[in-house]
Amino acid sequence: MSTTKWVLDPTHSEVGFKVKHLMFTNVSGNFTKFEATATSEDENFDNATFDFSADVDFINTNNADRDGHLKSADFFDAEKFPKLTFKSTSVAKAEEGEYVVTGDLTLHGETKVVTLAVEYGGIQKDPWGNIKSGFSVTGKINRKDFGLSWNAALETGGVMLGEEVKIALELQFVKQ
């Protein structure tokens, strides 16, 4: 079988996350600079491989002070660890249009195995003749597993930041 390479279309993709703040609301953020590739057997993603990276210096939570804190050594330490990466190790079809993708996530110098739920949106030809594929990806990680352990105790009990980080990506790839 022939293999097909797919390259991420960053103008039609987004990489977001949410984390609890003050134990009762979520604060959302995203990365505005990222890239990914996929390799599949023709247009079938059953045995595909995915490689993804995001530039930590391009984290955005719509608050410059918070973004600066997240880039600091308290969190991502962007100067020392400028990228986060994901490399798939297995892709399993869960049911029609749904996959479970397992791989190695490297963040803040730590590599852990994570499993993501992937909804495959299908393949379309755009008005310019490009063949595109679309995916919605969700998952959760514990930030402390990656050495992102900064927190502050609250006067009323509890902590400022939750440990669980919810991940949500919308990815559109272009067939090469």
C-alpha positions in Angstrom: 0.0 0.0 0.0 1.1 3.5 -0.7 1.4 6.1 2.1 0.0 9.5 2.0 1.5 12.5 3.8 -0.8 15.2 5.3 0.3 18.6 6.6 -1.6 20.7 9.0 -3.5 23.7 7.7 -2.9 26.1 10.7 -5.3 28.7 9.4 -8.2 26.2 9.9 -6.9 24.5 13.0 -6.8 25.4 16.7 -5.1 24.1 19.8 -6.9 24.8 23.1 -6.9 23.9 26.8 -8.8 24.6 30.0 -7.9 24.4 33.6 -9.9 25.0 36.8 -9.2 28.4 38.5 -10.2 29.0 42.1 -11.8 25.5 42.0 -15.0 26.6 40.4 -14.4 28.1 36.9 -12.3 27.2 33.9 -9.7 29.4 32.3 -9.2 28.8 28.7 -6.1 29.2 26.6 -4.6 28.2 23.3 -1.4 28.0 21.3 -1.2 30.2 18.3 1.9 28.7 16.7 1.9 24.9 16.0 2.5 22.4 13.3 1.6 18.8 12.6 1.9 16.0 10.1 0.1 12.8 9.5 1.0 9.8 7.5 -1.7 7.4 6.4 -2.3 4.5 4.1 -4.0 6.3 1.2 -7.0 8.1 2.7 -7.5 5.6 5.5 -6.4 6.7 8.9 -6.7 3.3 10.7 -2.9 2.9 11.0 -1.9 6.5 10.7 0.9 8.2 12.5 0.6 11.8 13.9 3.4 14.2 14.9 2.5 17.5 16.5 4.4 20.4 18.1 3.5 23.7 19.6 5.7 26.7 20.4 5.3 27.4 24.1 6.2 31.0 23.6 3.0 31.4 21.7 0.6 30.5 24.5 -2.4 32.8 24.8 -4.9 33.2 27.6 -6.0 36.7 26.6 -4.1 38.1 29.6 -0.5 39.2 29.1 0.5 38.9 32.7 -0.9 35.4 33.0 0.7 34.4 29.7 4.1 35.7 31.0 3.7 33.7 34.2 2.8 30.6 32.2 6.0 31.0 30.1 8.1 31.4 33.2 10.0 28.8 35.2 6.9 28.4 37.5 5.1 26.7 34.6 6.3 25.9 31.1 9.8 27.5 31.3 9.6 28.4 27.7 13.3 29.5 27.6 14.5 26.1 28.6 11.7 24.0 27.0 10.5 26.0 24.0 8.2 23.3 22.5 5.7 20.7 23.5 5.5 17.7 21.2 3.2 14.7 20.7 4.2 11.6 18.6 1.6 8.9 18.2 2.5 5.3 18.9 -0.8 3.7 18.1 -4.1 4.5 16.4 -7.1 2.3 17.1 -10.5 2.6 15.4 -13.1 2.7 18.2 -16.1 2.8 15.9 -17.0 4.4 12.6 -15.5 7.9 12.6 -13.9 7.6 16.0 -10.3 6.7 17.0 -8.3 6.3 20.1 -4.8 7.7 19.6 -2.0 6.9 22.1 1.3 8.6 22.0 4.2 10.3 23.8 3.6 13.8 25.0 6.7 15.7 25.9 6.1 18.9 27.9 8.5 20.7 30.2 11.2 18.1 29.6 8.9 15.2 30.7 7.6 12.6 28.4 4.4 10.6 29.3 2.1 8.3 27.4 -1.3 10.0 26.8 -4.4 8.7 25.1 -6.7 11.0 23.1 -10.2 10.6 21.7 -10.3 11.6 18.0 -13.4 12.2 16.0 -12.7 11.9 12.3 -14.7 14.4 10.3 -13.9 12.9 6.9 -12.3 14.1 3.7 -13.4 17.0 1.5 -12.0 18.8 -1.6 -11.9 22.5 -1.1 -12.8 25.0 -3.8 -9.1 25.2 -4.9 -8.8 21.5 -5.4 -6.9 20.6 -2.2 -7.9 17.4 -0.5 -8.4 18.0 3.3 -9.2 15.9 6.3 -10.6 17.0 9.6 -10.3 15.8 13.2 -11.6 16.9 16.6 -9.3 15.8 19.4 -10.0 15.7 23.1 -8.2 14.5 26.1 -7.0 15.2 29.7 -3.6 15.3 31.3 -2.5 16.0 34.9 -0.1 19.0 34.7 1.8 17.8 37.7 2.8 14.7 35.8 4.9 17.0 33.6 6.4 19.0 36.4 4.0 21.9 36.2 3.3 22.0 39.9 3.1 25.7 40.8 0.0 26.5 42.9 -1.2 28.7 45.7 -3.4 27.8 48.7 -6.7 29.6 49.1 -7.6 31.3 52.3 -10.9 29.4 52.3 -9.3 26.1 51.5 -8.4 24.5 48.3 -5.9 25.7 45.7 -5.9 28.3 43.0 -5.3 25.9 40.0 -6.6 22.5 39.2 -4.3 19.7 38.3 -6.4 18.4 35.4 -5.9 20.1 32.0 -8.6 19.5 29.4 -7.2 19.5 25.8 -9.3 20.3 22.7 -7.9 20.5 19.2 -9.6 21.1 15.9 -7.2 20.0 13.1 -7.5 20.3 9.4 -4.8 18.6 7.3 -4.0 19.0 3.6 -3.1 16.0 1.5 0.4 16.4 -0.1 
